[in-house]
Amino acid sequence: MHGQWADWLVVGLVVGAAALWLGLRVRRDMRRRKEAAARQETCDLGCEGCPFSDVCRGKAFPRKG
């Protein structure tokens, strides 16, 4: 029984690390989306700095919604 608390501690640490990693990924994705929306007008000027530069070709994307 003495080793069981260590098992639960390791499981708790792994779950906590996974939750932290997932939270940081979601936060980074939301920040990237916000920055991309702010820079969307740059597609009108060309592909330099465009978040969609791989498919941009200098055309503006229509806004959805």
DSSP file (Angstrom, degrees, kcal/mol; ACC not computed):
  #  RESIDUE AA STRUCTURE BP1 BP2  ACC     N-H-->O    O-->H-N    N-H-->O    O-->H-N    TCO  KAPPA ALPHA  PHI   PSI    X-CA   Y-CA   Z-CA
    1    1 A M    >>        0   0    0      0, 0.0     4,-0.7     0, 0.0     3,-0.6   0.000 360.0 360.0 360.0 -19.7    0.0    0.0    0.0
    2    2 A H  T 34  +     0   0    0      1,-0.2     4,-0.5     2,-0.2     3,-0.3   0.830 360.0  50.0 -69.5 -29.1    2.9    2.4    0.5
    3    3 A G  T 3> S+     0   0    0      1,-0.2     4,-1.7     2,-0.2    -1,-0.2   0.628  92.6  77.3 -82.0 -13.2    3.6    2.5   -3.3
    4    4 A Q  H <> S+     0   0    0     -3,-0.6     4,-2.2     1,-0.2    -1,-0.2   0.877  89.7  53.9 -67.9 -37.0    0.0    3.2   -4.2
    5    5 A W  H  X S+     0   0    0     -4,-0.7     4,-2.1    -3,-0.3    -1,-0.2   0.860 107.2  52.9 -65.3 -33.2    0.2    6.9   -3.2
    6    6 A A  H  > S+     0   0    0     -4,-0.5     4,-2.3     2,-0.2    -1,-0.2   0.892 107.4  51.3 -67.8 -38.7    3.2    7.3   -5.5
    7    7 A D  H  X S+     0   0    0     -4,-1.7     4,-2.5     2,-0.2    -2,-0.2   0.935 112.0  46.1 -61.3 -46.0    1.2    5.8   -8.3
    8    8 A W  H  X S+     0   0    0     -4,-2.2     4,-2.5     1,-0.2    -2,-0.2   0.858 110.8  53.6 -67.0 -34.4   -1.6    8.3   -7.7
    9    9 A L  H  X S+     0   0    0     -4,-2.1     4,-2.3     2,-0.2    -1,-0.2   0.918 110.4  46.4 -64.6 -43.6    0.9   11.1   -7.5
   10   10 A V  H  X S+     0   0    0     -4,-2.3     4,-2.5     2,-0.2    -2,-0.2   0.918 112.7  49.6 -65.3 -43.7    2.4   10.2  -10.8
   11   11 A V  H  X S+     0   0    0     -4,-2.5     4,-2.6     1,-0.2     5,-0.2   0.923 111.6  49.6 -61.3 -43.5   -1.1    9.9  -12.4
   12   12 A G  H  X S+     0   0    0     -4,-2.5     4,-2.5     1,-0.2    -2,-0.2   0.896 111.4  48.6 -62.0 -41.5   -2.1   13.3  -11.0
   13   13 A L  H  X S+     0   0    0     -4,-2.3     4,-2.5     2,-0.2    -2,-0.2   0.898 112.1  48.6 -65.7 -40.8    1.1   14.9  -12.3
   14   14 A V  H  X S+     0   0    0     -4,-2.5     4,-2.3     2,-0.2    -2,-0.2   0.923 113.7  46.1 -66.0 -44.1    0.6   13.4  -15.8
   15   15 A V  H  X S+     0   0    0     -4,-2.6     4,-2.4     2,-0.2    -2,-0.2   0.911 113.8  49.5 -65.3 -41.6   -3.0   14.5  -15.9
   16   16 A G  H  X S+     0   0    0     -4,-2.5     4,-2.4    -5,-0.2    -2,-0.2   0.905 111.3  48.7 -63.6 -42.0   -2.1   18.0  -14.7
   17   17 A A  H  X S+     0   0    0     -4,-2.5     4,-2.6     2,-0.2    -2,-0.2   0.898 111.7  49.8 -65.0 -40.1    0.7   18.3  -17.2
   18   18 A A  H  X S+     0   0    0     -4,-2.3     4,-2.5     2,-0.2    -2,-0.2   0.906 111.6  48.5 -65.6 -40.7   -1.6   17.2  -20.0
   19   19 A A  H  X S+     0   0    0     -4,-2.4     4,-2.5     2,-0.2    -2,-0.2   0.904 112.5  48.6 -65.9 -40.9   -4.2   19.7  -18.9
   20   20 A L  H  X S+     0   0    0     -4,-2.4     4,-2.4     2,-0.2    -2,-0.2   0.927 112.2  48.4 -63.0 -45.5   -1.6   22.5  -18.8
   21   21 A W  H  X S+     0   0    0     -4,-2.6     4,-2.2     1,-0.2    -2,-0.2   0.923 113.1  47.5 -60.9 -45.2   -0.3   21.6  -22.2
   22   22 A L  H  X S+     0   0    0     -4,-2.5     4,-2.4     1,-0.2    -1,-0.2   0.911 111.2  51.1 -64.3 -42.2   -3.8   21.5  -23.7
   23   23 A G  H  X S+     0   0    0     -4,-2.5     4,-2.3     1,-0.2    -1,-0.2   0.898 110.5  48.6 -61.5 -41.3   -4.7   24.9  -22.1
   24   24 A L  H  X S+     0   0    0     -4,-2.4     4,-2.5     2,-0.2    -1,-0.2   0.876 110.6  51.4 -67.5 -36.9   -1.5   26.5  -23.5
   25   25 A R  H  X S+     0   0    0     -4,-2.2     4,-2.4     2,-0.2    -2,-0.2   0.919 111.0  47.4 -64.6 -43.7   -2.3   25.1  -26.9
   26   26 A V  H  X S+     0   0    0     -4,-2.4     4,-2.4     2,-0.2    -2,-0.2   0.918 113.0  49.2 -63.6 -43.5   -5.8   26.5  -26.8
   27   27 A R  H  X S+     0   0    0     -4,-2.3     4,-2.2     1,-0.2    -2,-0.2   0.915 112.3  47.3 -62.6 -43.8   -4.6   29.9  -25.6
   28   28 A R  H  X S+     0   0    0     -4,-2.5     4,-2.4     1,-0.2    -1,-0.2   0.888 111.9  50.7 -66.1 -38.6   -1.9   30.0  -28.4
   29   29 A D  H  X S+     0   0    0     -4,-2.4     4,-2.3     2,-0.2    -2,-0.2   0.905 110.2  49.2 -65.4 -41.2   -4.4   29.0  -31.0
   30   30 A M  H  X S+     0   0    0     -4,-2.4     4,-2.2     2,-0.2    -2,-0.2   0.900 111.8  49.4 -64.7 -39.6   -6.9   31.7  -29.9
   31   31 A R  H  X S+     0   0    0     -4,-2.2     4,-2.5     2,-0.2    -2,-0.2   0.910 111.1  49.4 -65.4 -41.8   -4.1   34.3  -29.9
   32   32 A R  H  X S+     0   0    0     -4,-2.4     4,-2.5     1,-0.2    -2,-0.2   0.895 110.9  49.7 -64.8 -39.5   -3.0   33.2  -33.5
   33   33 A R  H  X S+     0   0    0     -4,-2.3     4,-2.2     2,-0.2    -1,-0.2   0.904 111.2  49.3 -64.9 -40.7   -6.6   33.4  -34.7
   34   34 A K  H  X S+     0   0    0     -4,-2.2     4,-1.7     2,-0.2    -2,-0.2   0.918 113.3  46.1 -65.2 -43.1   -7.0   36.9  -33.2
   35   35 A E  H  X S+     0   0    0     -4,-2.5     4,-1.8     1,-0.2    -2,-0.2   0.883 111.6  52.4 -66.4 -38.1   -3.8   38.1  -34.8
   36   36 A A  H  < S+     0   0    0     -4,-2.5     4,-0.4     1,-0.2    -2,-0.2   0.889 108.4  50.5 -66.0 -38.4   -4.7   36.5  -38.1
   37   37 A A  H >< S+     0   0    0     -4,-2.2     3,-0.7     1,-0.2     4,-0.3   0.878 110.7  49.7 -66.6 -36.1   -8.1   38.3  -38.1
   38   38 A A  H 3< S+     0   0    0     -4,-1.7     3,-0.4     1,-0.2    -1,-0.2   0.824 115.7  42.8 -70.8 -30.6   -6.3   41.6  -37.4
   39   39 A R  T >< S+     0   0    0     -4,-1.8     3,-1.7     1,-0.2     4,-0.3   0.335  82.2 102.6 -96.3   7.6   -3.9   41.0  -40.3
   40   40 A Q  G X  S+     0   0    0     -3,-0.7     3,-1.5    -4,-0.4     4,-0.3   0.816  72.2  64.7 -63.6 -29.0   -6.4   39.8  -42.7
   41   41 A E  G >  S+     0   0    0     -3,-0.4     3,-1.3    -4,-0.3     4,-0.5   0.725  85.8  73.3 -66.4 -19.8   -6.5   43.1  -44.5
   42   42 A T  G X> S+     0   0    0     -3,-1.7     4,-1.0     1,-0.3     3,-0.8   0.726  81.3  71.3 -67.8 -19.1   -2.8   42.6  -45.5
   43   43 A C  G <4 S+     0   0    0     -3,-1.5    -1,-0.3    -4,-0.3    -2,-0.2   0.796  90.0  61.0 -66.4 -25.6   -4.0   40.0  -48.0
   44   44 A D  G <4 S+     0   0    0     -3,-1.3    -1,-0.2    -4,-0.3    -2,-0.2   0.817 107.5  44.6 -66.9 -28.8   -5.4   42.8  -50.1
   45   45 A L  T <4 S-     0   0    0     -3,-0.8     2,-0.3    -4,-0.5    -1,-0.2   0.633 128.2 -73.9 -91.4 -15.6   -1.9   44.3  -50.4
   46   46 A G     <  -     0   0    0     -4,-1.0    -1,-0.4    -3,-0.1    12,-0.1  -0.875  53.8 -69.0 143.5-176.2   -0.1   41.0  -51.2
   47   47 A C  S >  S+     0   0    0     -2,-0.3     3,-1.6    -3,-0.1     2,-0.4   0.501  85.1 117.4 -90.4  -4.0    1.0   37.8  -49.5
   48   48 A E  T 3  S-     0   0    0      1,-0.3    -3,-0.1    -6,-0.2    -2,-0.0  -0.521  94.5  -2.9 -68.1 118.7    3.8   39.4  -47.4
   49   49 A G  T 3  S+     0   0    0     -2,-0.4    -1,-0.3     1,-0.3    -7,-0.1   0.509  95.3 145.3  79.4   5.1    2.8   38.8  -43.8
   50   50 A C    X   -     0   0    0     -3,-1.6     3,-1.4    -8,-0.2    -1,-0.3  -0.592  49.6-143.6 -78.3 133.0   -0.5   37.2  -44.7
   51   51 A P  T 3  S+     0   0    0      0, 0.0     3,-0.2     0, 0.0    -1,-0.1   0.681 104.6  46.8 -69.1 -14.6   -1.5   34.4  -42.3
   52   52 A F  T >> S+     0   0    0      1,-0.1     3,-1.8   -16,-0.1     4,-1.2  -0.132  72.6 135.7-112.6  35.6   -2.9   32.5  -45.3
   53   53 A S  T <4  +     0   0    0     -3,-1.4     4,-0.5     1,-0.3    -1,-0.1   0.745  63.9  63.0 -62.2 -25.0    0.2   33.1  -47.5
   54   54 A D  T 34 S+     0   0    0      1,-0.2    -1,-0.3    -3,-0.2    -2,-0.1   0.770 124.4  17.2 -71.9 -22.5    0.2   29.5  -48.8
   55   55 A V  T <4 S+     0   0    0     -3,-1.8    -2,-0.2    -8,-0.0    -1,-0.2   0.293 104.2  94.4-124.6   6.7   -3.2   30.0  -50.4
   56   56 A C    ><  +     0   0    0     -4,-1.2     3,-1.5    -6,-0.1    -3,-0.1   0.976  44.9 177.9 -71.1 -59.9   -3.5   33.8  -50.5
   57   57 A R  T 3  S-     0   0    0     -4,-0.5     3,-0.1     1,-0.2    -1,-0.1   0.726  76.5 -67.5  57.8  25.0   -2.2   34.8  -54.0
   58   58 A G  T 3  S+     0   0    0      1,-0.3     2,-0.3   -12,-0.1    -1,-0.2   0.578 103.7 123.3  79.7  10.0   -2.9   38.5  -53.1
   59   59 A K    <   -     0   0    0     -3,-1.5     2,-0.3   -14,-0.1    -1,-0.3  -0.797  63.2-115.6-105.5 147.9   -6.7   38.1  -53.0
   60   60 A A        -     0   0    0     -2,-0.3   -19,-0.1   -16,-0.1   -20,-0.0  -0.590  25.7-129.0 -79.3 140.3   -8.9   39.1  -50.1
   61   61 A F        -     0   0    0     -2,-0.3     2,-0.1   -21,-0.2   -17,-0.1  -0.716  26.6-113.2 -85.8 137.2  -10.8   36.3  -48.4
   62   62 A P        -     0   0    0      0, 0.0     2,-0.3     0, 0.0    -1,-0.1  -0.464  33.0-114.8 -69.0 141.3  -14.5   36.9  -48.0
   63   63 A R        -     0   0    0     -2,-0.1     2,-0.4     1,-0.0    -3,-0.0  -0.565  26.1-136.9 -78.2 138.6  -15.5   37.2  -44.4
   64   64 A K              0   0    0     -2,-0.3    -1,-0.0     1,-0.2     0, 0.0  -0.745 360.0 360.0 -95.0 142.3  -17.8   34.5  -43.0
   65   65 A G              0   0    0     -2,-0.4    -1,-0.2     0, 0.0    -2,-0.0   0.451 360.0 360.0  86.2 360.0  -20.8   35.4  -40.9
